[in-house]
Amino acid sequence: LDTPKRTYVTTYTASAVRSWRGDTVVTDALHHGTYGGYTRASAAVFPAQLGTDLGASGVEMVKVEVRLRNLSWWGSSGTATLGTLESSTLPTSRPTSSNNRAQSAGWPEGVDRWVEMPASWLTTALRGITLGAGAGTGTSEYGKFSAALPDVQLRVTYRK
């Protein structure tokens, strides 16, 4: 007899974050977009428990959501661009825009938001996220998000 799968919803708080202004690491916030001639981007990784939970045999991903707390935009709102990170360690150099990308438009300044990720992100290799609009974007996409670990979360719905 097959045992029916149970559905789990688990929220993971970031275990580490890093942000770049060009190639320089900055610590005041999670940066996003282009400002002052620098491309700015950020990354967050989540605890090892995420890998244990999702790496178990027979896991079926259902939904992935990311929570971030916006601190400011160049204007009164902006569009956040997110990507995946399939490593449990932070990258040593600024992430590029070549990974999976999702956007959350019309994000008001100063607001926390849960962003549902595309179905293509539903992989058990997910270990972190990237944040940043990429080179060549204007200041309209420049924003800052809280770098406080409790403000960066990943909520995963899965079955096993």
C-alpha positions as CSV (number, residue, x, y, z in Angstrom):
1,L,0.0,0.0,0.0
2,D,1.2,3.5,-0.8
3,T,1.1,5.9,2.1
4,P,-0.6,9.1,1.2
5,K,1.7,12.1,1.0
6,R,1.3,14.8,3.7
7,T,1.6,18.5,2.8
8,Y,4.0,20.6,4.8
9,V,4.4,24.4,4.9
10,T,7.7,25.5,6.4
11,T,9.1,29.0,6.7
12,Y,12.8,29.4,6.8
13,T,14.5,32.6,8.0
14,A,17.7,33.6,6.1
15,S,20.9,32.4,7.8
16,A,23.1,34.9,5.9
17,V,22.8,37.8,3.5
18,R,25.2,39.8,1.4
19,S,24.9,42.8,-0.8
20,W,27.1,44.5,-3.4
21,R,27.6,48.0,-4.8
22,G,29.4,47.1,-8.0
23,D,32.1,44.6,-6.8
24,T,32.2,46.0,-3.3
25,V,30.3,44.3,-0.4
26,V,28.1,46.7,1.5
27,T,26.2,46.0,4.8
28,D,23.7,48.7,5.3
29,A,20.8,47.0,3.3
30,L,20.0,44.5,0.6
31,H,20.6,46.6,-2.6
32,H,18.7,46.3,-5.8
33,G,19.1,48.0,-9.2
34,T,21.5,50.6,-10.5
35,Y,22.4,53.9,-8.8
36,G,25.4,56.2,-8.9
37,G,26.9,54.2,-11.8
38,Y,27.0,51.0,-9.8
39,T,25.0,47.8,-10.4
40,R,23.7,46.7,-7.1
41,A,22.5,43.2,-6.1
42,S,22.1,41.0,-3.1
43,A,21.8,37.3,-2.1
44,A,20.4,35.3,0.8
45,V,20.9,31.7,1.9
46,F,18.8,29.7,4.2
47,P,19.6,27.2,7.0
48,A,20.8,23.6,6.3
49,Q,17.4,22.4,7.4
50,L,16.0,23.6,4.1
51,G,18.3,21.1,2.3
52,T,17.4,18.3,4.7
53,D,13.6,18.9,4.2
54,L,13.7,19.3,0.4
55,G,16.4,16.7,-0.2
56,A,14.4,13.9,1.3
57,S,13.3,11.1,-1.0
58,G,9.9,11.6,-2.6
59,V,9.6,15.3,-1.9
60,E,7.2,17.1,-4.3
61,M,7.5,20.9,-4.4
62,V,4.1,22.7,-4.4
63,K,4.8,26.4,-3.9
64,V,7.7,28.7,-3.0
65,E,7.3,32.3,-1.7
66,V,9.9,34.9,-0.6
67,R,9.3,37.6,2.0
68,L,11.2,40.8,1.9
69,R,10.9,44.1,3.8
70,N,11.3,47.1,1.5
71,L,13.0,50.1,3.0
72,S,13.0,52.5,0.0
73,W,12.7,52.9,-3.7
74,W,14.0,55.7,-5.9
75,G,10.3,56.6,-6.4
76,S,7.3,55.7,-4.2
77,S,7.2,52.1,-5.5
78,G,9.3,49.8,-7.7
79,T,9.7,46.4,-9.2
80,A,11.8,43.8,-7.3
81,T,13.6,41.2,-9.5
82,L,14.4,37.9,-7.8
83,G,16.4,34.9,-8.8
84,T,17.3,31.5,-7.4
85,L,20.5,30.4,-5.7
86,E,21.3,26.6,-5.7
87,S,24.1,26.9,-3.1
88,S,24.0,26.9,0.6
89,T,26.8,29.4,0.8
90,L,26.8,33.0,-0.3
91,P,28.5,33.9,-3.5
92,T,31.8,35.8,-3.3
93,S,31.0,38.0,-6.2
94,R,27.8,39.9,-7.2
95,P,25.2,37.7,-8.7
96,T,24.4,38.3,-12.4
97,S,20.9,38.3,-14.0
98,S,21.5,35.0,-15.7
99,N,19.6,32.8,-13.1
100,N,15.9,32.3,-13.0
101,R,14.1,35.7,-12.8
102,A,10.8,36.7,-11.3
103,Q,9.4,40.2,-10.8
104,S,7.1,41.7,-8.3
105,A,5.8,45.0,-9.7
106,G,4.1,47.9,-7.9
107,W,5.8,47.2,-4.6
108,P,5.1,50.2,-2.4
109,E,8.0,51.8,-0.5
110,G,8.3,50.6,3.1
111,V,6.1,47.5,2.7
112,D,6.8,43.8,3.5
113,R,5.6,41.5,0.8
114,W,5.4,37.8,0.1
115,V,6.3,37.0,-3.5
116,E,5.2,33.7,-5.0
117,M,7.9,32.3,-7.2
118,P,7.2,30.8,-10.7
119,A,6.6,27.0,-11.0
120,S,10.0,26.6,-12.7
121,W,11.6,27.5,-9.3
122,L,10.0,24.5,-7.6
123,T,13.1,22.4,-7.3
124,T,14.6,20.6,-4.4
125,A,18.0,22.2,-5.2
126,L,16.8,25.7,-4.1
127,R,19.0,27.0,-1.2
128,G,18.8,30.8,-1.5
129,I,17.7,33.8,-3.5
130,T,19.2,36.7,-5.4
131,L,17.8,40.2,-5.6
132,G,18.7,42.8,-8.2
133,A,17.5,44.1,-11.5
134,G,20.8,43.7,-13.4
135,A,23.1,46.0,-15.3
136,G,21.7,48.6,-17.6
137,T,18.5,49.4,-15.5
138,G,17.7,52.9,-14.5
139,T,17.3,54.5,-11.1
140,S,13.6,53.7,-11.2
141,E,14.5,50.1,-10.2
142,Y,16.9,51.2,-7.5
143,G,15.7,50.1,-4.0
144,K,16.9,48.9,-0.7
145,F,15.5,46.0,1.4
146,S,16.1,45.2,5.1
147,A,19.3,43.1,5.6
148,A,18.0,42.0,9.1
149,L,17.8,38.2,8.9
150,P,14.3,37.9,10.3
151,D,13.1,40.2,7.4
152,V,14.2,37.7,4.7
153,Q,12.2,34.5,4.7
154,L,11.4,31.6,2.4
155,R,8.1,29.8,2.7
156,V,8.0,26.4,1.0
157,T,4.9,24.2,0.6
158,Y,5.9,20.6,-0.3
159,R,4.5,17.1,-0.1
160,K,6.2,13.9,1.0
